[in-house]
Amino acid sequence: METGNCGVVIKGKNTKFIIGIVFLAVSFTLYLCIPLVFFLPYDKKIQGGIAFGTYIFSWVLTAIAIFFMGKEGYNLVKGKIFSIFKKKKTLLTTEDTEKK
């Protein structure tokens, strides 16, 4: 088994970590499905209640996911997800600096 820089087992059988990943994926999916609630053929108050309940339930699932993955596992997943959105720094060449 190999461990990442946070001490979390990445390769191998770590069922608690995998269960946590599943809960986190379901949580994000529920959160993204909240706008779809307003297309249901119910009264606006019922739609709002369903949307609020879904929102709260997605946060509960996130908390359960953190419990299963542990703090280090959650930080590992968060780092992987947010690394997609980080700007990549480009190195300036001498030609770029001379133009300025």
HUQUI-V578236 format. One record per backbone hydrogen bond with DSSP energy under -0.5 kcal/mol. NH is the residue of the N-H (numbers start at 1). CO is the residue of the C=O. If there is no record, write none. Layout:
((NH & CO) (NH & CO))
This chain:
((4 & 8) (7 & 4) (10 & 2) (11 & 2) (14 & 12) (18 & 14) (19 & 15) (20 & 16) (21 & 17) (22 & 18) (23 & 19) (24 & 20) (25 & 21) (26 & 22) (27 & 23) (28 & 24) (29 & 25) (30 & 26) (31 & 27) (32 & 28) (33 & 29) (34 & 30) (34 & 31) (36 & 33) (37 & 33) (37 & 34) (38 & 35) (39 & 36) (40 & 37) (42 & 40) (47 & 43) (48 & 44) (49 & 45) (50 & 46) (51 & 47) (52 & 48) (53 & 49) (54 & 50) (55 & 51) (56 & 52) (57 & 53) (58 & 54) (59 & 55) (60 & 56) (61 & 57) (62 & 58) (63 & 59) (64 & 60) (65 & 61) (66 & 62) (67 & 63) (68 & 64) (69 & 65) (70 & 66) (73 & 69) (74 & 70) (75 & 71) (76 & 72) (77 & 73) (78 & 74) (79 & 75) (80 & 76) (81 & 77) (82 & 78) (83 & 79) (84 & 81) (85 & 82) (86 & 82) (97 & 93) (98 & 94) (99 & 95) (100 & 96))
